[in-house]
Amino acid sequence: MIVRVRTYRLVIIFGWMSAQVPHLLKYTQEYEKLYPYATQIVVRSEPSFFFKGRAAQEAQAEPLIDCLEQIGYLEPQGKSLAAPVQHPRILVHAFSNGGASQAVLLSDVLKTRSLAAPTSSVRSIPSALILDSTPGNSKLSTAVTAFTVQIRNPLLRYPTMLFMAVGLAFIFVYTSLLGHERTIDVLRRRLLDPALFPWTHQETPRLYVYSEHDKLVPCDSVRAHVREAKGRGYEVAVEEFGDSAHVAHARTDPKRYWAAVKSIWERAVIVAGV
């Protein structure tokens, strides 16, 4: 996790699975240009996260929770907060299913927590949610590709793909027999929660960024989520790219990408009425 503490505006970036730090820092650099006084937190996502038990996953979120307490966004448990942040503004930017899963984990952990900031209404807190190349679908082939795309050596990649296909197929069948939701279906459902975080609500603006040529997260799976979000009355903006690769939209057309980010944040401020 990377933290740059500045002021009351907070940007939380949930990186895609196996994202390298230099790649994630390109986004923090752009955010520094847009909002030079914002505090930034970058959370990485590793493949091992998806094979851990629930307790281990929640323990992985503790550093982020501690950080939110220290910078005055969360009310600490069992002790008083010296200086709660005044007039909080929060933007969450999640990449791919890996980053979105980390965001949902934070959401689950925060269900019993309270914001430290004194405010009369959650709706008065400017906030926005950006979903870049997510959510995907529950196809086995898509999951196998996601876990092996970083392996460049074909002598390692193809045996690993076979191993992952067998393992994930077993998990899919086992989950179905127990009558449980698949992980990706839980993710899709949870991302539609208006109270995903303590600072979000139904009118919180959300931006979907995706591409027609994304081989890991098909555009149809994102479009379906967009339709459902709009059907529930959410404030939705869409930025669809034609030929950019998975989580490569900012690199393909940076001017368009960051204009969309700036626009959704401006909308968040208007919705909050500040």
Secondary structure, DSSP 8 states (H G I E B T S, - for coil): -EEE--SSEEEEEEEEET--HHHHHHHHHHHHHH-TT-EEEEEEE-GGGGGS-HHHHHHHTHHHHHHHHHTTSB--TTS--SS--SS-EEEEEEEHHHHHHHHHHHHHHGGG--B-S--S-GGGS-EEEEEES------HHHHHHHHHTT---HHHHHHHHHHHHHHHHHHHHHHHHHT---HHHHHHHHTT-TTSSTT--TT--EEEEEETT-SSS-HHHHHHHHHHHHHTT--EEEEEESS--TT-HHHH-HHHHHHHHHHHHHHHHHHHT-
